[in-house]
């Protein structure tokens, strides 16, 4: 997570490599920690396939708003979840699945964010934030069940994913 990057790989091929932002509080799995959970996950749900660019989501539902700087000024404390949501579910029982460490129950997503948000540095409430154009591209390339590795070290060039 130190690199604050997201890669989409297919075999040894890197299909996407972008700058992101993970949790301001750093890595961690506990409910209420506002940390980004580590380990193997999968995409549980893809939300917003037909949403307009900049759609604001609240509780995983479109709020009816399109993000603007003026809207941000009106709601300065809002956690801006925009354009697309990839909802994550942990695959490692006791590490990021079930109990007080359950990624899905913590509502951890990969999602779009305002263009003026700083990426490349920790800054989220636990999610993985991306530029809107990049989250749309990622959304179109992945499906429910796609495996996701979140770690302090990048995956080696060759790796295998665990069985669910």
Secondary structure, DSSP 8 states (H G I E B T S, - for coil): -TT-EEEEEETTEEEEEEE-B-BTT-B--STTS--B--EEEEEEEEE-TT--TTEEEETTEEEEEE--HHHHHHTTT---EEEEEEEEEE-SBTTTBSGGG-TTTTT-EEEEE-TTS--SS--BSSSEEEEHHHHHHHHHH--TT-EEEE-SS---SS------
